[in-house]
Amino acid sequence: MLKLLTTTLVTCLFTLMISGCEQPTEDVTAKEPSMATKSVDVTPSTKVSGEKTPSATVSSNDTSAENIQPALVPTDFISADWVDLMPKDDLEALLNPPSYLDEIADGSTEDELADKFNNTNDAKNNNETSTEASDESYQQALSSTRVITALNNVPIRLPAFIVPLEFDEEQKVTQFFMVPYFGACIHLPPPPPNQTIFVNYPKGIKLNSISDPYWFSGILKTSLIENEMATAAYTLDVHAFEPYTEAAGYDDDSY
């Protein structure tokens, strides 16, 4: 599977929390990608901080003449890092997991997750093995819906995996979650809500495998979406997407 470009929360969690969770072999609708997932670098000149606002807020699903706005061009989308979407204290908590996790053997019954996608409070309570006060910030970060408000209505470009929710008659994915990685075990739980993005895309995406990453460009919104599978603290109005490659540039044909 393709590697994302730079070290982010996923790699940090992988390095600090797990020496290697066993990955079950599943079919195309449940195949898990490698956990050594990275996301694109954000340099100081392009780092998302809210100072750049979209030249136009365009709904990709609204084609009525009276609502058409000037189209965004590829350079309008800021290359973002997944950790830019979460508060610093949430990130700090996840990078410093409780010590009891070291006592749980990889691949053991205690290491297993009841649901490898669910990032809700109920899932957290089912999987946690400690309620010590020192563990509180970590457990809260696992299901945090706290967002960076400056990112609301900002045009971003972000690499992600797809968690399908709905399909059309042609078996194209029309609703899905964007995530930086998939949960594997207690040591590497599902991404929290503020690392999960909901997408409604009626045009659909033909997905061969959930282990295939994509680049997505669109308008990010701080909007909470709760689903039986998971919770997302953001939504994305998708303007373009393309298969992920390490040296991927902008493809004007996809806009």
C-alpha positions in Angstrom: 0.0 0.0 0.0 1.1 3.5 -0.7 2.8 5.5 2.1 1.6 9.0 2.9 4.3 11.6 2.8 5.3 12.9 6.3 5.2 11.9 9.9 1.8 12.7 11.6 -0.3 11.6 14.4 -0.6 8.1 12.9 3.1 7.5 12.7 3.6 9.0 16.2 0.9 6.7 17.6 2.3 3.8 15.8 5.8 4.4 17.1 4.8 5.2 20.7 1.9 2.9 21.2 2.5 -0.3 19.2 5.3 -2.4 17.9 2.9 -4.1 15.5 -0.8 -4.9 15.7 -1.8 -8.0 13.8 -3.9 -7.2 10.7 -6.6 -9.7 9.8 -7.0 -10.7 6.1 -10.4 -9.6 4.9 -12.2 -9.1 1.6 -12.3 -5.9 -0.4 -15.1 -4.3 1.7 -13.2 -4.9 5.0 -9.5 -5.0 4.0 -7.3 -2.9 6.3 -4.4 -0.8 5.1 -1.0 -0.6 6.7 -0.9 1.4 9.9 2.3 3.2 8.9 0.2 5.9 7.4 1.4 9.5 7.0 -0.1 12.7 5.8 1.2 15.5 3.7 3.6 18.1 5.1 2.3 21.6 5.8 5.1 24.1 5.4 5.0 27.5 7.2 3.9 29.2 4.0 0.9 26.9 3.5 0.0 25.7 7.0 -3.7 25.9 7.7 -4.4 28.6 10.3 -7.5 30.3 8.9 -5.7 33.3 7.5 -6.5 32.2 3.9 -10.2 32.2 3.1 -11.9 30.8 -0.1 -12.3 33.1 -3.0 -15.7 31.5 -3.4 -17.7 29.0 -1.5 -19.0 26.6 -4.1 -21.4 23.7 -3.5 -20.3 20.9 -5.9 -23.9 19.6 -5.8 -25.6 22.8 -6.7 -25.6 23.5 -10.4 -28.5 25.9 -10.6 -27.5 29.0 -12.7 -28.5 31.5 -10.0 -26.2 29.8 -7.4 -23.1 29.3 -9.6 -20.1 31.0 -8.2 -16.6 31.6 -9.7 -14.9 28.2 -9.6 -12.0 27.5 -7.3 -8.7 26.7 -9.0 -6.3 24.0 -7.7 -3.9 26.5 -6.1 -6.8 27.8 -4.0 -6.7 24.6 -1.9 -4.3 24.6 1.0 -2.3 21.3 1.5 -3.2 20.4 5.1 -2.0 17.9 7.7 -4.4 15.8 9.6 -3.1 17.0 13.0 -4.0 20.5 12.0 -7.6 19.5 12.6 -7.2 18.8 16.3 -6.4 20.9 19.3 -2.9 20.7 20.6 -3.9 19.2 24.0 -5.8 16.4 22.3 -2.8 15.6 20.2 -0.5 15.7 23.3 -2.9 13.3 25.1 -2.8 10.8 22.3 0.9 10.9 22.0 1.2 10.1 25.7 -1.0 7.0 26.2 -1.5 5.5 29.7 1.1 3.0 30.8 -1.3 0.2 31.3 -1.4 -0.3 27.5 2.2 -1.6 27.7 0.9 -4.4 29.8 -1.6 -5.6 27.1 0.0 -8.1 24.8 -0.4 -7.5 21.1 -2.9 -9.9 19.5 -4.4 -10.8 22.9 -8.1 -10.8 23.7 -7.7 -7.6 25.7 -6.0 -6.0 22.6 -9.0 -6.5 20.3 -11.5 -3.8 19.5 -15.2 -4.5 19.5 -15.5 -2.2 16.5 -12.5 -1.0 14.5 -14.4 2.0 13.0 -16.5 3.3 15.9 -15.0 6.3 17.7 -18.0 7.2 19.9 -18.1 7.4 23.7 -19.9 4.0 23.8 -17.1 2.3 21.9 -14.5 3.9 24.1 -16.2 2.7 27.2 -16.5 -0.8 25.8 -12.8 -0.9 25.0 -11.1 0.9 27.9 -9.5 -1.2 30.6 -8.7 1.6 33.1 -10.6 4.5 34.7 -7.7 6.0 36.6 -7.6 9.8 36.7 -4.3 9.9 34.8 -6.1 8.1 32.0 -8.9 10.7 31.7 -7.3 13.0 29.2 -6.3 10.1 26.9 -9.8 8.6 27.0 -11.4 12.0 26.3 -9.1 12.6 23.3 -10.1 9.2 21.8 -13.7 10.5 21.3 -13.0 14.3 21.1 -15.3 16.4 18.9 -13.3 19.6 19.6 -12.5 21.3 16.3 -10.3 24.2 15.0 -12.9 26.9 14.3 -10.6 28.8 12.1 -10.8 25.9 9.6 -14.5 26.4 8.9 -15.1 27.2 5.2 -11.4 26.9 4.4 -10.5 25.2 1.0 -8.1 22.3 1.8 -6.4 19.4 0.1 -5.9 16.3 2.3 -4.9 12.6 1.8 -7.3 10.1 3.2 -8.7 6.6 3.2 -12.4 6.0 2.6 -14.9 4.3 5.0 -18.0 3.6 2.8 -21.4 4.3 4.2 -23.7 4.4 1.2 -23.6 3.2 -2.5 -25.6 4.0 -5.6 -27.0 1.6 -8.1 -23.6 1.4 -9.9 -21.9 0.5 -6.6 -20.2 3.8 -6.4 -19.6 5.2 -2.9 -21.9 8.3 -2.4 -21.5 8.8 1.4 -18.3 8.0 3.3 -16.0 9.0 6.1 -12.5 10.3 5.4 -9.9 9.0 7.8 -6.1 9.1 8.1 -5.9 5.4 9.1 -8.0 2.5 10.3 -8.1 1.4 13.9 -6.4 -1.9 14.5 -6.4 -2.7 18.2 -6.4 -1.1 21.7 -2.9 0.2 21.0 -4.1 2.0 17.8 -7.8 2.8 18.2 -10.0 4.4 15.5 -9.3 8.0 14.7 -11.3 10.3 17.0 -14.1 12.4 15.6 -11.9 15.4 15.1 -9.8 13.2 12.8 -12.8 12.0 10.9 -14.5 13.9 8.0 -18.0 13.1 6.6 -18.6 13.4 2.9 -21.8 13.4 0.9 -20.9 13.0 -2.8 -23.9 12.0 -5.0 -21.7 11.7 -8.1 -20.1 8.7 -6.4 -16.6 7.2 -6.3 -15.7 3.8 -7.7 -13.8 2.2 -4.9 -11.8 -0.9 -5.6 -10.5 -1.3 -2.0 -10.7 0.6 1.2 -6.9 0.2 1.4 -6.6 2.7 -1.6 -5.9 6.3 -0.4 -7.0 9.4 -2.3 -6.3 13.1 -2.4 -9.4 15.2 -1.7 -9.8 18.9 -2.4 -12.8 20.7 -1.1 -14.3 23.2 1.4 -13.9 22.0 5.0 -16.8 22.7 7.5 -16.9 22.3 11.3 -20.1 20.3 11.3 -20.8 17.4 13.7 -22.2 14.3 12.0 -23.2 11.3 14.1 -23.6 7.9 12.5 -24.1 4.3 13.8 -20.6 3.5 12.6 -18.8 6.6 13.8 -18.9 10.3 14.5 -17.3 13.0 12.4 -16.5 16.5 13.7 -16.0 17.9 10.2 -17.6 17.6 6.7 -16.1 18.3 3.3 -17.8 19.7 0.2 -15.7 17.8 -2.3 -14.5 19.6 -5.4 -12.0 17.1 -6.7 -10.3 13.8 -5.9 -7.6 11.6 -7.3 -5.8 8.5 -6.4 -3.0 9.2 -3.9 0.6 9.1 -5.2 3.6 10.4 -3.3 4.5 12.9 -6.1 0.9 13.7 -7.0 0.4 17.1 -8.5 -2.9 18.8 -9.3 -4.9 17.2 -12.1 -6.9 20.0 -13.8 -9.1 17.3 -15.5 -10.5 16.3 -12.1 -11.9 19.8 -11.4 
